[in-house]
Amino acid sequence: MQMYVNYYDRYEKLDEENPTIGILMCREANDALVEITLPKDANIYASQYKLYLPDKKLLQDKIRQWIAEEES
C-alpha cells in the first residue's frame, strides 16, 4: 500500500493538499483487519479532534456491521 500512497503523493496530489495516508480495511475468513500506513515522520491532519483513537476491535466490529448492512 505504501507504493500507492507514494505514487498518489508524487503524481496526483495537489500542492495545497496534505500528505496522503493509506487505510486498509478488509474482511477475510470471518475476520476484519484494519491497518494504516504513513510516510516516515508524517504528521496526520484531521478535520475533527478526538481525545483518543478507537481501538482496533471497535473498528473491526464497525467493518463487520457495514458488511452485514451491504449483504442484506
PDB file of N, CA, C, O and CB in Angstrom:
ATOM      1  N   MET A   1       0.817  -1.181   0.000  1.00  0.00           N
ATOM      2  CA  MET A   1       0.000   0.000   0.000  1.00  0.00           C
ATOM      3  C   MET A   1       0.867   1.253   0.000  1.00  0.00           C
ATOM      4  O   MET A   1       0.493   2.274  -0.577  1.00  0.00           O
ATOM      5  CB  MET A   1      -0.933  -0.007   1.193  1.00  0.00           C
ATOM      6  N   GLN A   2       2.013   1.173   0.642  1.00  0.00           N
ATOM      7  CA  GLN A   2       2.889   2.349   0.677  1.00  0.00           C
ATOM      8  C   GLN A   2       3.260   2.797  -0.736  1.00  0.00           C
ATOM      9  O   GLN A   2       3.424   3.992  -0.986  1.00  0.00           O
ATOM     10  CB  GLN A   2       4.164   2.046   1.487  1.00  0.00           C
ATOM     11  N   MET A   3       3.392   1.849  -1.656  1.00  0.00           N
ATOM     12  CA  MET A   3       3.688   2.184  -3.042  1.00  0.00           C
ATOM     13  C   MET A   3       2.584   3.075  -3.628  1.00  0.00           C
ATOM     14  O   MET A   3       2.880   4.055  -4.311  1.00  0.00           O
ATOM     15  CB  MET A   3       3.847   0.900  -3.882  1.00  0.00           C
ATOM     16  N   TYR A   4       1.318   2.740  -3.366  1.00  0.00           N
ATOM     17  CA  TYR A   4       0.199   3.528  -3.881  1.00  0.00           C
ATOM     18  C   TYR A   4       0.135   4.911  -3.228  1.00  0.00           C
ATOM     19  O   TYR A   4      -0.145   5.907  -3.896  1.00  0.00           O
ATOM     20  CB  TYR A   4      -1.116   2.782  -3.654  1.00  0.00           C
ATOM     21  N   VAL A   5       0.393   4.964  -1.933  1.00  0.00           N
ATOM     22  CA  VAL A   5       0.412   6.246  -1.238  1.00  0.00           C
ATOM     23  C   VAL A   5       1.496   7.140  -1.830  1.00  0.00           C
ATOM     24  O   VAL A   5       1.254   8.316  -2.104  1.00  0.00           O
ATOM     25  CB  VAL A   5       0.640   6.046   0.276  1.00  0.00           C
ATOM     26  N   ASN A   6       2.687   6.587  -2.025  1.00  0.00           N
ATOM     27  CA  ASN A   6       3.783   7.370  -2.606  1.00  0.00           C
ATOM     28  C   ASN A   6       3.464   7.815  -4.024  1.00  0.00           C
ATOM     29  O   ASN A   6       3.736   8.959  -4.387  1.00  0.00           O
ATOM     30  CB  ASN A   6       5.076   6.561  -2.598  1.00  0.00           C
ATOM     31  N   TYR A   7       2.894   6.931  -4.829  1.00  0.00           N
ATOM     32  CA  TYR A   7       2.517   7.282  -6.198  1.00  0.00           C
ATOM     33  C   TYR A   7       1.539   8.448  -6.192  1.00  0.00           C
ATOM     34  O   TYR A   7       1.714   9.421  -6.926  1.00  0.00           O
ATOM     35  CB  TYR A   7       1.901   6.070  -6.922  1.00  0.00           C
ATOM     36  N   TYR A   8       0.510   8.344  -5.360  1.00  0.00           N
ATOM     37  CA  TYR A   8      -0.501   9.392  -5.315  1.00  0.00           C
ATOM     38  C   TYR A   8       0.123  10.734  -4.922  1.00  0.00           C
ATOM     39  O   TYR A   8      -0.184  11.770  -5.512  1.00  0.00           O
ATOM     40  CB  TYR A   8      -1.617   9.014  -4.331  1.00  0.00           C
ATOM     41  N   ASP A   9       1.001  10.699  -3.919  1.00  0.00           N
ATOM     42  CA  ASP A   9       1.644  11.947  -3.489  1.00  0.00           C
ATOM     43  C   ASP A   9       2.499  12.560  -4.595  1.00  0.00           C
ATOM     44  O   ASP A   9       2.554  13.782  -4.731  1.00  0.00           O
ATOM     45  CB  ASP A   9       2.505  11.695  -2.254  1.00  0.00           C
ATOM     46  N   ARG A  10       3.162  11.724  -5.380  1.00  0.00           N
ATOM     47  CA  ARG A  10       4.057  12.234  -6.427  1.00  0.00           C
ATOM     48  C   ARG A  10       3.321  12.719  -7.663  1.00  0.00           C
ATOM     49  O   ARG A  10       3.705  13.728  -8.255  1.00  0.00           O
ATOM     50  CB  ARG A  10       5.034  11.170  -6.825  1.00  0.00           C
ATOM     51  N   TYR A  11       2.261  12.007  -8.065  1.00  0.00           N
ATOM     52  CA  TYR A  11       1.672  12.261  -9.376  1.00  0.00           C
ATOM     53  C   TYR A  11       0.225  12.776  -9.372  1.00  0.00           C
ATOM     54  O   TYR A  11      -0.233  13.302 -10.386  1.00  0.00           O
ATOM     55  CB  TYR A  11       1.726  11.020 -10.161  1.00  0.00           C
ATOM     56  N   GLU A  12      -0.484  12.641  -8.285  1.00  0.00           N
ATOM     57  CA  GLU A  12      -1.897  13.011  -8.266  1.00  0.00           C
ATOM     58  C   GLU A  12      -2.227  14.136  -7.295  1.00  0.00           C
ATOM     59  O   GLU A  12      -3.052  14.996  -7.602  1.00  0.00           O
ATOM     60  CB  GLU A  12      -2.718  11.818  -7.925  1.00  0.00           C
ATOM     61  N   LYS A  13      -1.601  14.136  -6.145  1.00  0.00           N
ATOM     62  CA  LYS A  13      -1.919  15.092  -5.080  1.00  0.00           C
ATOM     63  C   LYS A  13      -1.590  16.512  -5.526  1.00  0.00           C
ATOM     64  O   LYS A  13      -0.560  16.755  -6.154  1.00  0.00           O
ATOM     65  CB  LYS A  13      -1.147  14.747  -3.788  1.00  0.00           C
ATOM     66  N   LEU A  14      -2.476  17.439  -5.196  1.00  0.00           N
ATOM     67  CA  LEU A  14      -2.247  18.849  -5.490  1.00  0.00           C
ATOM     68  C   LEU A  14      -1.315  19.454  -4.438  1.00  0.00           C
ATOM     69  O   LEU A  14      -1.264  18.979  -3.303  1.00  0.00           O
ATOM     70  CB  LEU A  14      -3.590  19.623  -5.541  1.00  0.00           C
ATOM     71  N   ASP A  15      -0.588  20.486  -4.812  1.00  0.00           N
ATOM     72  CA  ASP A  15       0.385  21.089  -3.895  1.00  0.00           C
ATOM     73  C   ASP A  15      -0.239  21.571  -2.592  1.00  0.00           C
ATOM     74  O   ASP A  15       0.397  21.518  -1.539  1.00  0.00           O
ATOM     75  CB  ASP A  15       1.075  22.243  -4.572  1.00  0.00           C
ATOM     76  N   GLU A  16      -1.479  22.040  -2.660  1.00  0.00           N
ATOM     77  CA  GLU A  16      -2.119  22.565  -1.446  1.00  0.00           C
ATOM     78  C   GLU A  16      -2.722  21.481  -0.558  1.00  0.00           C
ATOM     79  O   GLU A  16      -3.214  21.787   0.528  1.00  0.00           O
ATOM     80  CB  GLU A  16      -3.194  23.546  -1.825  1.00  0.00           C
ATOM     81  N   GLU A  17      -2.698  20.231  -0.990  1.00  0.00           N
ATOM     82  CA  GLU A  17      -3.250  19.126  -0.199  1.00  0.00           C
ATOM     83  C   GLU A  17      -2.217  18.594   0.786  1.00  0.00           C
ATOM     84  O   GLU A  17      -1.011  18.677   0.550  1.00  0.00           O
ATOM     85  CB  GLU A  17      -3.734  17.993  -1.118  1.00  0.00           C
ATOM     86  N   ASN A  18      -2.708  18.048   1.889  1.00  0.00           N
ATOM     87  CA  ASN A  18      -1.842  17.429   2.889  1.00  0.00           C
ATOM     88  C   ASN A  18      -1.326  16.082   2.384  1.00  0.00           C
ATOM     89  O   ASN A  18      -1.880  15.532   1.433  1.00  0.00           O
ATOM     90  CB  ASN A  18      -2.598  17.250   4.224  1.00  0.00           C
ATOM     91  N   PRO A  19      -0.263  15.536   3.010  1.00  0.00           N
ATOM     92  CA  PRO A  19       0.249  14.232   2.597  1.00  0.00           C
ATOM     93  C   PRO A  19      -0.819  13.142   2.685  1.00  0.00           C
ATOM     94  O   PRO A  19      -1.683  13.173   3.561  1.00  0.00           O
ATOM     95  CB  PRO A  19       1.448  13.849   3.452  1.00  0.00           C
ATOM     96  N   THR A  20      -0.749  12.199   1.785  1.00  0.00           N
ATOM     97  CA  THR A  20      -1.701  11.101   1.705  1.00  0.00           C
ATOM     98  C   THR A  20      -1.424  10.082   2.795  1.00  0.00           C
ATOM     99  O   THR A  20      -0.270   9.821   3.137  1.00  0.00           O
ATOM    100  CB  THR A  20      -1.648  10.437   0.328  1.00  0.00           C
ATOM    101  N   ILE A  21      -2.491   9.509   3.339  1.00  0.00           N
ATOM    102  CA  ILE A  21      -2.363   8.368   4.239  1.00  0.00           C
ATOM    103  C   ILE A  21      -3.101   7.201   3.600  1.00  0.00           C
ATOM    104  O   ILE A  21      -4.003   7.406   2.788  1.00  0.00           O
ATOM    105  CB  ILE A  21      -2.927   8.689   5.674  1.00  0.00           C
ATOM    106  N   GLY A  22      -2.731   6.004   3.954  1.00  0.00           N
ATOM    107  CA  GLY A  22      -3.423   4.822   3.454  1.00  0.00           C
ATOM    108  C   GLY A  22      -4.060   4.073   4.602  1.00  0.00           C
ATOM    109  O   GLY A  22      -3.431   3.849   5.636  1.00  0.00           O
ATOM    110  N   ILE A  23      -5.300   3.691   4.419  1.00  0.00           N
ATOM    111  CA  ILE A  23      -6.007   2.900   5.423  1.00  0.00           C
ATOM    112  C   ILE A  23      -6.550   1.670   4.714  1.00  0.00           C
ATOM    113  O   ILE A  23      -7.303   1.790   3.748  1.00  0.00           O
ATOM    114  CB  ILE A  23      -7.161   3.725   6.119  1.00  0.00           C
ATOM    115  N   LEU A  24      -6.176   0.504   5.183  1.00  0.00           N
ATOM    116  CA  LEU A  24      -6.612  -0.756   4.595  1.00  0.00           C
ATOM    117  C   LEU A  24      -7.637  -1.394   5.514  1.00  0.00           C
ATOM    118  O   LEU A  24      -7.356  -1.672   6.680  1.00  0.00           O
ATOM    119  CB  LEU A  24      -5.412  -1.711   4.356  1.00  0.00           C
ATOM    120  N   MET A  25      -8.819  -1.621   4.982  1.00  0.00           N
ATOM    121  CA  MET A  25      -9.865  -2.295   5.745  1.00  0.00           C
ATOM    122  C   MET A  25     -10.375  -3.439   4.882  1.00  0.00           C
ATOM    123  O   MET A  25     -10.796  -3.220   3.746  1.00  0.00           O
ATOM    124  CB  MET A  25     -11.029  -1.307   6.148  1.00  0.00           C
ATOM    125  N   CYS A  26     -10.340  -4.647   5.408  1.00  0.00           N
ATOM    126  CA  CYS A  26     -10.804  -5.787   4.620  1.00  0.00           C
ATOM    127  C   CYS A  26     -11.357  -6.866   5.535  1.00  0.00           C
ATOM    128  O   CYS A  26     -11.136  -6.868   6.747  1.00  0.00           O
ATOM    129  CB  CYS A  26      -9.664  -6.352   3.753  1.00  0.00           C
ATOM    130  N   ARG A  27     -12.083  -7.780   4.909  1.00  0.00           N
ATOM    131  CA  ARG A  27     -12.662  -8.898   5.653  1.00  0.00           C
ATOM    132  C   ARG A  27     -12.245 -10.168   4.931  1.00  0.00           C
ATOM    133  O   ARG A  27     -12.378 -10.279   3.712  1.00  0.00           O
ATOM    134  CB  ARG A  27     -14.237  -8.783   5.765  1.00  0.00           C
ATOM    135  N   GLU A  28     -11.744 -11.115   5.695  1.00  0.00           N
ATOM    136  CA  GLU A  28     -11.357 -12.391   5.113  1.00  0.00           C
ATOM    137  C   GLU A  28     -11.467 -13.464   6.183  1.00  0.00           C
ATOM    138  O   GLU A  28     -11.059 -13.262   7.327  1.00  0.00           O
ATOM    139  CB  GLU A  28      -9.920 -12.332   4.528  1.00  0.00           C
ATOM    140  N   ALA A  29     -12.018 -14.599   5.804  1.00  0.00           N
ATOM    141  CA  ALA A  29     -12.137 -15.743   6.713  1.00  0.00           C
ATOM    142  C   ALA A  29     -12.776 -15.356   8.042  1.00  0.00           C
ATOM    143  O   ALA A  29     -12.273 -15.699   9.112  1.00  0.00           O
ATOM    144  CB  ALA A  29     -10.768 -16.355   6.964  1.00  0.00           C
ATOM    145  N   ASN A  30     -13.908 -14.627   7.956  1.00  0.00           N
ATOM    146  CA  ASN A  30     -14.645 -14.215   9.145  1.00  0.00           C
ATOM    147  C   ASN A  30     -13.824 -13.364  10.112  1.00  0.00           C
ATOM    148  O   ASN A  30     -14.051 -13.396  11.321  1.00  0.00           O
ATOM    149  CB  ASN A  30     -15.150 -15.425   9.861  1.00  0.00           C
ATOM    150  N   ASP A  31     -12.883 -12.613   9.582  1.00  0.00           N
ATOM    151  CA  ASP A  31     -12.078 -11.727  10.417  1.00  0.00           C
ATOM    152  C   ASP A  31     -12.010 -10.373   9.722  1.00  0.00           C
ATOM    153  O   ASP A  31     -12.079 -10.302   8.495  1.00  0.00           O
ATOM    154  CB  ASP A  31     -10.640 -12.316  10.667  1.00  0.00           C
ATOM    155  N   ALA A  32     -11.878  -9.331  10.472  1.00  0.00           N
ATOM    156  CA  ALA A  32     -11.735  -7.988   9.915  1.00  0.00           C
ATOM    157  C   ALA A  32     -10.357  -7.461  10.295  1.00  0.00           C
ATOM    158  O   ALA A  32      -9.872  -7.695  11.401  1.00  0.00           O
ATOM    159  CB  ALA A  32     -12.867  -7.032  10.428  1.00  0.00           C
ATOM    160  N   LEU A  33      -9.745  -6.756   9.375  1.00  0.00           N
ATOM    161  CA  LEU A  33      -8.397  -6.245   9.578  1.00  0.00           C
ATOM    162  C   LEU A  33      -8.400  -4.752   9.302  1.00  0.00           C
ATOM    163  O   LEU A  33      -8.971  -4.296   8.312  1.00  0.00           O
ATOM    164  CB  LEU A  33      -7.371  -6.979   8.669  1.00  0.00           C
ATOM    165  N   VAL A  34      -7.761  -3.995  10.180  1.00  0.00           N
ATOM    166  CA  VAL A  34      -7.613  -2.559   9.978  1.00  0.00           C
ATOM    167  C   VAL A  34      -6.142  -2.233  10.180  1.00  0.00           C
ATOM    168  O   VAL A  34      -5.582  -2.508  11.240  1.00  0.00           O
ATOM    169  CB  VAL A  34      -8.531  -1.729  10.957  1.00  0.00           C
ATOM    170  N   GLU A  35      -5.521  -1.653   9.171  1.00  0.00           N
ATOM    171  CA  GLU A  35      -4.126  -1.237   9.261  1.00  0.00           C
ATOM    172  C   GLU A  35      -3.997   0.138   8.631  1.00  0.00           C
ATOM    173  O   GLU A  35      -4.834   0.533   7.819  1.00  0.00           O
ATOM    174  CB  GLU A  35      -3.179  -2.262   8.567  1.00  0.00           C
ATOM    175  N   ILE A  36      -2.964   0.861   8.997  1.00  0.00           N
ATOM    176  CA  ILE A  36      -2.736   2.200   8.458  1.00  0.00           C
ATOM    177  C   ILE A  36      -1.284   2.311   8.029  1.00  0.00           C
ATOM    178  O   ILE A  36      -0.405   1.716   8.652  1.00  0.00           O
ATOM    179  CB  ILE A  36      -3.092   3.298   9.501  1.00  0.00           C
ATOM    180  N   THR A  37      -1.027   3.058   6.986  1.00  0.00           N
ATOM    181  CA  THR A  37       0.339   3.309   6.560  1.00  0.00           C
ATOM    182  C   THR A  37       0.536   4.804   6.380  1.00  0.00           C
ATOM    183  O   THR A  37      -0.332   5.499   5.851  1.00  0.00           O
ATOM    184  CB  THR A  37       0.665   2.549   5.254  1.00  0.00           C
ATOM    185  N   LEU A  38       1.672   5.283   6.820  1.00  0.00           N
ATOM    186  CA  LEU A  38       2.019   6.697   6.709  1.00  0.00           C
ATOM    187  C   LEU A  38       3.471   6.800   6.268  1.00  0.00           C
ATOM    188  O   LEU A  38       4.271   5.912   6.563  1.00  0.00           O
ATOM    189  CB  LEU A  38       1.788   7.449   8.060  1.00  0.00           C
ATOM    190  N   PRO A  39       3.822   7.871   5.566  1.00  0.00           N
ATOM    191  CA  PRO A  39       5.243   8.099   5.296  1.00  0.00           C
ATOM    192  C   PRO A  39       5.988   8.303   6.617  1.00  0.00           C
ATOM    193  O   PRO A  39       5.388   8.711   7.611  1.00  0.00           O
ATOM    194  CB  PRO A  39       5.439   9.330   4.360  1.00  0.00           C
ATOM    195  N   LYS A  40       7.271   8.024   6.631  1.00  0.00           N
ATOM    196  CA  LYS A  40       8.084   8.188   7.834  1.00  0.00           C
ATOM    197  C   LYS A  40       8.004   9.630   8.326  1.00  0.00           C
ATOM    198  O   LYS A  40       8.077  10.569   7.533  1.00  0.00           O
ATOM    199  CB  LYS A  40       9.555   7.790   7.561  1.00  0.00           C
ATOM    200  N   ASP A  41       7.856   9.799   9.631  1.00  0.00           N
ATOM    201  CA  ASP A  41       7.781  11.119  10.276  1.00  0.00           C
ATOM    202  C   ASP A  41       6.625  11.969   9.751  1.00  0.00           C
ATOM    203  O   ASP A  41       6.718  13.196   9.730  1.00  0.00           O
ATOM    204  CB  ASP A  41       9.087  11.866  10.074  1.00  0.00           C
ATOM    205  N   ALA A  42       5.541  11.326   9.328  1.00  0.00           N
ATOM    206  CA  ALA A  42       4.398  12.065   8.786  1.00  0.00           C
ATOM    207  C   ALA A  42       3.561  12.667   9.909  1.00  0.00           C
ATOM    208  O   ALA A  42       3.446  12.098  10.994  1.00  0.00           O
ATOM    209  CB  ALA A  42       3.527  11.147   7.912  1.00  0.00           C
ATOM    210  N   ASN A  43       2.997  13.798   9.630  1.00  0.00           N
ATOM    211  CA  ASN A  43       2.015  14.402  10.523  1.00  0.00           C
ATOM    212  C   ASN A  43       0.643  14.057   9.983  1.00  0.00           C
ATOM    213  O   ASN A  43       0.441  14.034   8.769  1.00  0.00           O
ATOM    214  CB  ASN A  43       2.210  15.955  10.642  1.00  0.00           C
ATOM    215  N   ILE A  44      -0.299  13.791  10.866  1.00  0.00           N
ATOM    216  CA  ILE A  44      -1.664  13.495  10.449  1.00  0.00           C
ATOM    217  C   ILE A  44      -2.508  14.730  10.726  1.00  0.00           C
ATOM    218  O   ILE A  44      -2.480  15.283  11.826  1.00  0.00           O
ATOM    219  CB  ILE A  44      -2.235  12.234  11.191  1.00  0.00           C
ATOM    220  N   TYR A  45      -3.253  15.150   9.724  1.00  0.00           N
ATOM    221  CA  TYR A  45      -4.154  16.289   9.868  1.00  0.00           C
ATOM    222  C   TYR A  45      -5.572  15.758   9.904  1.00  0.00           C
ATOM    223  O   TYR A  45      -5.922  14.860   9.139  1.00  0.00           O
ATOM    224  CB  TYR A  45      -3.968  17.323   8.712  1.00  0.00           C
ATOM    225  N   ALA A  46      -6.373  16.297  10.771  1.00  0.00           N
ATOM    226  CA  ALA A  46      -7.737  15.788  10.922  1.00  0.00           C
ATOM    227  C   ALA A  46      -8.729  16.945  10.905  1.00  0.00           C
ATOM    228  O   ALA A  46      -8.412  18.062  11.314  1.00  0.00           O
ATOM    229  CB  ALA A  46      -7.878  14.974  12.230  1.00  0.00           C
ATOM    230  N   SER A  47      -9.930  16.656  10.426  1.00  0.00           N
ATOM    231  CA  SER A  47     -10.972  17.678  10.418  1.00  0.00           C
ATOM    232  C   SER A  47     -11.666  17.767  11.772  1.00  0.00           C
ATOM    233  O   SER A  47     -12.309  18.769  12.084  1.00  0.00           O
ATOM    234  CB  SER A  47     -11.996  17.385   9.322  1.00  0.00           C
ATOM    235  N   GLN A  48     -11.531  16.711  12.573  1.00  0.00           N
ATOM    236  CA  GLN A  48     -12.091  16.716  13.921  1.00  0.00           C
ATOM    237  C   GLN A  48     -11.033  16.199  14.883  1.00  0.00           C
ATOM    238  O   GLN A  48     -10.255  15.307  14.543  1.00  0.00           O
ATOM    239  CB  GLN A  48     -13.390  15.854  14.000  1.00  0.00           C
ATOM    240  N   TYR A  49     -11.008  16.757  16.075  1.00  0.00           N
ATOM    241  CA  TYR A  49     -10.066  16.324  17.090  1.00  0.00           C
ATOM    242  C   TYR A  49     -10.755  15.388  18.067  1.00  0.00           C
ATOM    243  O   TYR A  49     -11.828  15.703  18.581  1.00  0.00           O
ATOM    244  CB  TYR A  49      -9.464  17.528  17.827  1.00  0.00           C
ATOM    245  N   LYS A  50     -10.154  14.256  18.321  1.00  0.00           N
ATOM    246  CA  LYS A  50     -10.656  13.309  19.315  1.00  0.00           C
ATOM    247  C   LYS A  50      -9.585  13.123  20.384  1.00  0.00           C
ATOM    248  O   LYS A  50      -8.392  13.205  20.095  1.00  0.00           O
ATOM    249  CB  LYS A  50     -11.038  11.939  18.657  1.00  0.00           C
ATOM    250  N   LEU A  51     -10.007  12.877  21.599  1.00  0.00           N
ATOM    251  CA  LEU A  51      -9.049  12.672  22.682  1.00  0.00           C
ATOM    252  C   LEU A  51      -8.351  11.320  22.595  1.00  0.00           C
ATOM    253  O   LEU A  51      -7.284  11.122  23.178  1.00  0.00           O
ATOM    254  CB  LEU A  51      -9.746  12.798  24.015  1.00  0.00           C
ATOM    255  N   TYR A  52      -8.966  10.387  21.859  1.00  0.00           N
ATOM    256  CA  TYR A  52      -8.356   9.070  21.713  1.00  0.00           C
ATOM    257  C   TYR A  52      -8.788   8.468  20.380  1.00  0.00           C
ATOM    258  O   TYR A  52      -9.810   8.858  19.815  1.00  0.00           O
ATOM    259  CB  TYR A  52      -8.748   8.138  22.896  1.00  0.00           C
ATOM    260  N   LEU A  53      -8.013   7.530  19.892  1.00  0.00           N
ATOM    261  CA  LEU A  53      -8.384   6.793  18.685  1.00  0.00           C
ATOM    262  C   LEU A  53      -9.232   5.603  19.088  1.00  0.00           C
ATOM    263  O   LEU A  53      -9.012   5.033  20.157  1.00  0.00           O
ATOM    264  CB  LEU A  53      -7.126   6.334  17.889  1.00  0.00           C
ATOM    265  N   PRO A  54     -10.198   5.208  18.264  1.00  0.00           N
ATOM    266  CA  PRO A  54     -10.953   3.999  18.587  1.00  0.00           C
ATOM    267  C   PRO A  54     -10.019   2.796  18.548  1.00  0.00           C
ATOM    268  O   PRO A  54      -9.085   2.752  17.746  1.00  0.00           O
ATOM    269  CB  PRO A  54     -12.140   3.803  17.604  1.00  0.00           C
ATOM    270  N   ASP A  55     -10.269   1.840  19.402  1.00  0.00           N
ATOM    271  CA  ASP A  55      -9.374   0.691  19.399  1.00  0.00           C
ATOM    272  C   ASP A  55      -9.663  -0.217  18.199  1.00  0.00           C
ATOM    273  O   ASP A  55     -10.716  -0.134  17.567  1.00  0.00           O
ATOM    274  CB  ASP A  55      -9.510  -0.097  20.714  1.00  0.00           C
ATOM    275  N   LYS A  56      -8.709  -1.069  17.917  1.00  0.00           N
ATOM    276  CA  LYS A  56      -8.769  -1.916  16.731  1.00  0.00           C
ATOM    277  C   LYS A  56     -10.022  -2.795  16.732  1.00  0.00           C
ATOM    278  O   LYS A  56     -10.627  -3.005  15.681  1.00  0.00           O
ATOM    279  CB  LYS A  56      -7.519  -2.788  16.646  1.00  0.00           C
ATOM    280  N   LYS A  57     -10.414  -3.305  17.890  1.00  0.00           N
ATOM    281  CA  LYS A  57     -11.607  -4.155  18.000  1.00  0.00           C
ATOM    282  C   LYS A  57     -12.858  -3.389  17.584  1.00  0.00           C
ATOM    283  O   LYS A  57     -13.714  -3.931  16.885  1.00  0.00           O
ATOM    284  CB  LYS A  57     -11.765  -4.682  19.439  1.00  0.00           C
ATOM    285  N   LEU A  58     -12.966  -2.143  18.007  1.00  0.00           N
ATOM    286  CA  LEU A  58     -14.109  -1.323  17.632  1.00  0.00           C
ATOM    287  C   LEU A  58     -14.171  -1.124  16.117  1.00  0.00           C
ATOM    288  O   LEU A  58     -15.247  -1.210  15.526  1.00  0.00           O
ATOM    289  CB  LEU A  58     -14.046   0.030  18.342  1.00  0.00           C
ATOM    290  N   LEU A  59     -13.033  -0.861  15.490  1.00  0.00           N
ATOM    291  CA  LEU A  59     -13.000  -0.696  14.039  1.00  0.00           C
ATOM    292  C   LEU A  59     -13.362  -2.001  13.323  1.00  0.00           C
ATOM    293  O   LEU A  59     -14.075  -1.988  12.320  1.00  0.00           O
ATOM    294  CB  LEU A  59     -11.613  -0.216  13.591  1.00  0.00           C
ATOM    295  N   GLN A  60     -12.872  -3.110  13.839  1.00  0.00           N
ATOM    296  CA  GLN A  60     -13.227  -4.406  13.250  1.00  0.00           C
ATOM    297  C   GLN A  60     -14.727  -4.647  13.333  1.00  0.00           C
ATOM    298  O   GLN A  60     -15.344  -5.095  12.367  1.00  0.00           O
ATOM    299  CB  GLN A  60     -12.472  -5.543  13.952  1.00  0.00           C
ATOM    300  N   ASP A  61     -15.312  -4.351  14.487  1.00  0.00           N
ATOM    301  CA  ASP A  61     -16.758  -4.525  14.649  1.00  0.00           C
ATOM    302  C   ASP A  61     -17.529  -3.630  13.684  1.00  0.00           C
ATOM    303  O   ASP A  61     -18.542  -4.049  13.124  1.00  0.00           O
ATOM    304  CB  ASP A  61     -17.176  -4.222  16.095  1.00  0.00           C
ATOM    305  N   LYS A  62     -17.057  -2.404  13.487  1.00  0.00           N
ATOM    306  CA  LYS A  62     -17.719  -1.475  12.569  1.00  0.00           C
ATOM    307  C   LYS A  62     -17.653  -2.003  11.128  1.00  0.00           C
ATOM    308  O   LYS A  62     -18.632  -1.895  10.390  1.00  0.00           O
ATOM    309  CB  LYS A  62     -17.067  -0.070  12.660  1.00  0.00           C
ATOM    310  N   ILE A  63     -16.536  -2.560  10.729  1.00  0.00           N
ATOM    311  CA  ILE A  63     -16.418  -3.147   9.383  1.00  0.00           C
ATOM    312  C   ILE A  63     -17.412  -4.287   9.227  1.00  0.00           C
ATOM    313  O   ILE A  63     -18.093  -4.384   8.206  1.00  0.00           O
ATOM    314  CB  ILE A  63     -14.972  -3.655   9.122  1.00  0.00           C
ATOM    315  N   ARG A  64     -17.499  -5.148  10.233  1.00  0.00           N
ATOM    316  CA  ARG A  64     -18.454  -6.268  10.166  1.00  0.00           C
ATOM    317  C   ARG A  64     -19.891  -5.750  10.038  1.00  0.00           C
ATOM    318  O   ARG A  64     -20.698  -6.323   9.305  1.00  0.00           O
ATOM    319  CB  ARG A  64     -18.323  -7.169  11.422  1.00  0.00           C
ATOM    320  N   GLN A  65     -20.205  -4.674  10.748  1.00  0.00           N
ATOM    321  CA  GLN A  65     -21.539  -4.080  10.673  1.00  0.00           C
ATOM    322  C   GLN A  65     -21.809  -3.556   9.264  1.00  0.00           C
ATOM    323  O   GLN A  65     -22.887  -3.797   8.722  1.00  0.00           O
ATOM    324  CB  GLN A  65     -21.687  -2.942  11.707  1.00  0.00           C
ATOM    325  N   TRP A  66     -20.856  -2.845   8.660  1.00  0.00           N
ATOM    326  CA  TRP A  66     -21.030  -2.314   7.307  1.00  0.00           C
ATOM    327  C   TRP A  66     -21.202  -3.435   6.284  1.00  0.00           C
ATOM    328  O   TRP A  66     -22.013  -3.333   5.363  1.00  0.00           O
ATOM    329  CB  TRP A  66     -19.836  -1.439   6.924  1.00  0.00           C
ATOM    330  N   ILE A  67     -20.430  -4.503   6.460  1.00  0.00           N
ATOM    331  CA  ILE A  67     -20.542  -5.645   5.537  1.00  0.00           C
ATOM    332  C   ILE A  67     -21.919  -6.275   5.662  1.00  0.00           C
ATOM    333  O   ILE A  67     -22.552  -6.581   4.652  1.00  0.00           O
ATOM    334  CB  ILE A  67     -19.439  -6.703   5.820  1.00  0.00           C
ATOM    335  N   ALA A  68     -22.388  -6.471   6.871  1.00  0.00           N
ATOM    336  CA  ALA A  68     -23.710  -7.066   7.100  1.00  0.00           C
ATOM    337  C   ALA A  68     -24.814  -6.205   6.473  1.00  0.00           C
ATOM    338  O   ALA A  68     -25.764  -6.730   5.893  1.00  0.00           O
ATOM    339  CB  ALA A  68     -23.967  -7.239   8.616  1.00  0.00           C
ATOM    340  N   GLU A  69     -24.680  -4.890   6.593  1.00  0.00           N
ATOM    341  CA  GLU A  69     -25.668  -3.990   6.004  1.00  0.00           C
ATOM    342  C   GLU A  69     -25.658  -4.091   4.473  1.00  0.00           C
ATOM    343  O   GLU A  69     -26.715  -4.061   3.842  1.00  0.00           O
ATOM    344  CB  GLU A  69     -25.395  -2.539   6.444  1.00  0.00           C
ATOM    345  N   GLU A  70     -24.478  -4.210   3.883  1.00  0.00           N
ATOM    346  CA  GLU A  70     -24.372  -4.326   2.430  1.00  0.00           C
ATOM    347  C   GLU A  70     -24.941  -5.658   1.919  1.00  0.00           C
ATOM    348  O   GLU A  70     -25.541  -5.723   0.846  1.00  0.00           O
ATOM    349  CB  GLU A  70     -22.910  -4.185   2.002  1.00  0.00           C
ATOM    350  N   GLU A  71     -24.738  -6.707   2.707  1.00  0.00           N
ATOM    351  CA  GLU A  71     -25.182  -8.042   2.273  1.00  0.00           C
ATOM    352  C   GLU A  71     -26.673  -8.239   2.440  1.00  0.00           C
ATOM    353  O   GLU A  71     -27.247  -9.130   1.814  1.00  0.00           O
ATOM    354  CB  GLU A  71     -24.449  -9.115   3.044  1.00  0.00           C
ATOM    355  N   SER A  72     -27.323  -7.421   3.277  1.00  0.00           N
ATOM    356  CA  SER A  72     -28.760  -7.615   3.495  1.00  0.00           C
ATOM    357  C   SER A  72     -29.593  -6.738   2.581  1.00  0.00           C
ATOM    358  O   SER A  72     -30.822  -6.780   2.638  1.00  0.00           O
ATOM    359  CB  SER A  72     -29.118  -7.329   4.942  1.00  0.00           C
TER     360      SER A  72
END
